[in-house]
Amino acid sequence: MEKPRLSFWQIWNMSFGFLGIQFGFALQNANVSRIFETLGAEIDNIPILWIAAPVSGLIIQPIIGHMSDNTWTRLGRRRPYFLAGAIMASLALIIMPNSPTLWMAAGMLWIMDASINVSMEPFRAFVGDMLPPDQRTTGFATQSFFIGTGAVVASALPYVLTNWLGIPNTAAEGIIPPSVKYSFYIGGIIFMMAIVWTVLKTKEYPPDELAQFDNDEGASLAQPEQGVAKVSTFLNVGLVLLALGIGLTLALAYVNAEKEVYILAIGLIVFGLIEVIVGWMSKSGMSNGLTSIITDLNNMPVTMKQLAVVQFFSWFALFAMWIYSTAAITSHVYGTQDATSQLYNDGADWVGVLFSVYNGAAALLAFGLIWLAGKTSRKITHTISLIIGGVSFISISFIKSPELLVIPFLGVGLVWASILAMPYAILAGAIPGRKMGVYMGIFNFFIVIPQICAASLLGFLVKRVFEGEAIYALIIGGVSFMVAAVMVLLVKDEN
């Protein structure tokens, strides 16, 4: 039994919630560094404050994926998580810009990002659940369209509120400007409304139908059953990670490295301990959510492992942009680092416009990527997009005119649209439907880990090597995109 092909409007409705999700992410990406600087953060401390976002995704997404794989309620399998995340994220968006202190703002970022992840993770699995293989590229591209569309408006909101409605974009020292506050309030409302639309306008296949679809597609052969991995695998991987983490910690202490660089070492130690604990639990015959997730991680299909490398270098570059675009452009183009000045805030507003440009380009180009993938392949399409993204990042360092920055950000839009669609379309055909949620959540590891690396390393590099010049972080991001483009060619894509 094959899954029925869905109409354009059915795919539209099931993807519409991403409009709200990206509203939240875009406001976060374009304004959180600005909020941190306004509340007194130093430029080299911004990455460590941002660490909440990737860490929350690392923890939340595989858990939510595993839970949604094993959920069935009156609202279905994935939709309860859409709704719960939307309620929490909308509240966080309203509270965030009213944070009185830097540390409260960092804490609210953690809560907001975790809540957005609760809504977002099941959306990726939702496409795999609902669409037959030949419509999945269209499904993920439609999500890209809504991601771009939502982010266009959200990224430009502070600029629009100031220049069209006269709402001030400056405030007293330590106070978030009104234009930013109102943007977050609007974002919270739109987030909730978009998610509710998808919840009400879509229905899910019940578990028995999904199981039949999975068996008929042969997807169950793509993944070994839980328990196949040997106990020695957990122990060996865990001990290696522990040794690496401890060794790196000692090396960093020897050179008196900054605190943010220790995050990598701590992460290796923590994950090594988890592998050892799961190995001991498996040896004792214990089975629970943790053992299931880690077993699935160790049994990843080959295609997923290959895509993991591509994702690492792609998202390292993106995180460099999200952290450092405001600092790089206000300093390199506008010539100021004073977060209280009118010139800085004008530059920060223009960064919001540029983020709107790249997201708008992503929305417009999303369906063009479907055409290109049909004429060539998903791998070739993604390779071309990553190369253009790398060139775009590096070219920013040669531009001194704010208006000309629109050109490279159009290229960023192309690579963003591709990153949001092509890897997921390739992955969906390589994993079993019954584990679609948990594997989409595990796949997020390879989005989050490079972000943690970026947050750990870029602050150190900008301060110690580049003497506070944030533009070099964008150049590193461009090189990272180029590496990802090469690695795409090694990915196995059978569909």
Buried (B, 14 or more C-beta within 10 A) or exposed (E): EEBEEBEEEBBBBBBBBBBBBBBBBBBBBBBBBBBBBBBEBEBBBBBBBBBBBBBBBBEBBBBBBBBBBEBEEEBBBBBBBBBBBBBBBBBBBBBBBEBEEBEBBBBBBBBBBBBBBBBBBBBBBBBBBBBBBEBBBBBBBBBBBBBBBBBBBBBBBBBBBBBEEEBEBBBEEEEBBBBBBBBBBBBBBBBBBBBBBBBEBBEBBEBEEBBBBBBEBEBBEBBBEBEEBEBEBBBBBBBEBBEBBBEBBEEBEEEEBBEBBBBBBBBBBEBBBBBBBBBBBBEEEEEEEBBBBBBBBBBBBEBBEBBBBBBBBBBBBBBBBBBBBBBBBBBBBBEBBEBEBEEBBBBBBBBBBBBBBBBBBBBBBBBEBBEBBEEEBBBBBBBBBBBBBBBBBBBBBEBEEBEEBBBBBBBBBBBBBBBBBBBBBBBBBBBBBBBBBBBBBBBBBBBBBBBBBBBBBBBBBBBEEBEBBBBBBBBBBBBBBBBBBBBBEEBBBEB
